[in-house]
Amino acid sequence: MISPVDFSKKLHELGFETAVGVPDSTFKGLISYFSTQDRFRHVIAANECEAMGIAAGYYLAHREPALVYMQNSGFCKTLNPYTSMLSEDVYGIPALLLVGWRGEPGQKDEPQHKMMGRIMTDLFKVMEIEYSVLEESQWESQLTSARDYLNRRRRPYIIAVKSKLFAEFKSPQKEESRAAMTREEALNIIVENTSHRAVFISTTGKTSRELFEIRQQKGQTHGSDFYTVGSMGCASAIAFGVGLAESDREVFILDGDGAAIMQLGTMATIGHYKNPRLKHIILDNHAHESTGGQPTVSAGIDFIAIGRACGYENVAAVDNAADLKKSLQALENNGQLSLLAVQIKKGSRSDLGRPTTTPQENRDAFTGYFRQ
Ligand SMILES: Cc1ncc(C[n+]2csc(CCOP(=O)(O)OP(=O)(O)O)c2C)c(N)n1
């Protein structure tokens, strides 16, 4: 396995001083190390498009390339800044992209990673980006060659990273959150305190995995839920689309803080159109818990103020079970576009499973249920 400490040291020797990205579990040890040391400036970006913009700006001011890390599912978000900004046809700006290879052909992975895993290297070729696949036996020389390439060519270079290549790095324990509930406890309360007519669009990662298991435990239908297994950040947009249908059903968005920040613009769209049946719940643990608990910037932002400014009509924040129950009762049929920010603590069950139904079964069950 590659040591995150040695890898970072080598990057630093090669002149990299800034790392920016969106977390991926493929290199969670490395991200965890970036967050604890002061060798690198480390920025966790809202999304991968933004990360590329930051890398470009950094280069303009420093004449040094940044390291940009991301999961391959987020790589597509770099297509626009790459083709219209960093590529040689436009400004020609170097950056070293570390791309986690989820869905690698032949390896077991989730359905949302299958296609990207299959087309990833072809996509690099179509985009005319040079790449190599990181090897445990020669990673140091690969980094040196990548750096040479960036100096010579002034354009991005990609290093694809397969899973289980980086060792873990345990960062020193931070102060424990004072929030009372785990996400699973909050989800249980939400499910138990909402009408049987409500439908739920749950965000990517453990929120959808926990909601799925809660339905199993309670012997309830999965038809009322759409589990957004990929497309991080899009649950709120999907809910907005669902809400366009003529129906008496209330549509609950079960969002994460990382996901809400990734597509914060959707709150402006939702706020503008004011569908009174949309109920946006942000489960805020200040972390990308699903990929290893890396911090988001949510501790410093006020979702309630953002919601209000975007035009949500009813906004509230809660941090305990009793207030969550009360707020849910107040939300129900209140006839107002509503936002509820729920403080939760990090953490989930170690035996948490994944949906056992396929995404297409979920699509059909949801569509059938919604139209009843
Ligand atoms: C575009 C994209 N970038 C990155 C990921 C990897 N990813 C999956 S879940 C997740 C964290 C989500 O954080 P949050 O919304 O706060 O929910 P939590 O995991 O804390 O419940 C990330 C970064 C992804 N699936 N898609």
The ligand as an SDF file (V2000), in Angstrom:
LIG
                    3D

 26 27  0  0  0  0  0  0  0  0999 V2000
  -19.9990   14.2730   -8.2100 C   0  0  0  0  0  0  0  0  0  0  0  0
  -19.5730   13.4040   -7.0670 C   0  0  0  0  0  0  0  0  0  0  0  0
  -18.4930   13.7690   -6.3330 N   0  0  0  0  0  0  0  0  0  0  0  0
  -18.1200   13.0000   -5.2780 C   0  0  0  0  0  0  0  0  0  0  0  0
  -18.8270   11.8820   -4.9430 C   0  0  0  0  0  0  0  0  0  0  0  0
  -18.3940   11.0020   -3.7770 C   0  0  0  0  0  0  0  0  0  0  0  0
  -19.3350   11.1000   -2.6530 N   0  0  0  0  0  0  0  0  0  0  0  0
  -20.3630   10.2480   -2.4470 C   0  0  0  0  0  0  0  0  0  0  0  0
  -21.2520   10.5530   -1.0880 S   0  0  0  0  0  0  0  0  0  0  0  0
  -20.2400   11.8620   -0.6850 C   0  0  0  0  0  0  0  0  0  0  0  0
  -20.4150   12.6300    0.5920 C   0  0  0  0  0  0  0  0  0  0  0  0
  -21.7560   13.2490    0.7390 C   0  0  0  0  0  0  0  0  0  0  0  0
  -21.7280   14.1230    1.8480 O   0  0  0  0  0  0  0  0  0  0  0  0
  -23.0660   14.6710    2.4810 P   0  0  0  0  0  0  0  0  0  0  0  0
  -24.0020   15.0900    1.4150 O   0  0  0  0  0  0  0  0  0  0  0  0
  -22.7060   15.6960    3.4870 O   0  0  0  0  0  0  0  0  0  0  0  0
  -23.7250   13.4010    3.1620 O   0  0  0  0  0  0  0  0  0  0  0  0
  -23.1490   12.4160    4.3090 P   0  0  0  0  0  0  0  0  0  0  0  0
  -22.2770   11.4510    3.6110 O   0  0  0  0  0  0  0  0  0  0  0  0
  -22.4490   13.2530    5.3280 O   0  0  0  0  0  0  0  0  0  0  0  0
  -24.3860   11.7870    4.8370 O   0  0  0  0  0  0  0  0  0  0  0  0
  -19.2420   12.0430   -1.6600 C   0  0  0  0  0  0  0  0  0  0  0  0
  -18.1970   13.0960   -1.5980 C   0  0  0  0  0  0  0  0  0  0  0  0
  -19.9370   11.5590   -5.7500 C   0  0  0  0  0  0  0  0  0  0  0  0
  -20.7080   10.4900   -5.5110 N   0  0  0  0  0  0  0  0  0  0  0  0
  -20.2740   12.3390   -6.7870 N   0  0  0  0  0  0  0  0  0  0  0  0
  1  2  1  0
  2  3  1  0
  2 26  2  0
  3  4  2  0
  4  5  1  0
  5  6  1  0
  5 24  2  0
  6  7  1  0
  7  8  2  0
  7 22  1  0
  8  9  1  0
  9 10  1  0
 10 11  1  0
 10 22  2  0
 11 12  1  0
 12 13  1  0
 13 14  1  0
 14 15  2  0
 14 16  1  0
 14 17  1  0
 17 18  1  0
 18 19  2  0
 18 20  1  0
 18 21  1  0
 22 23  1  0
 24 25  1  0
 24 26  1  0
M  CHG  1   7   1
M  END
$$$$
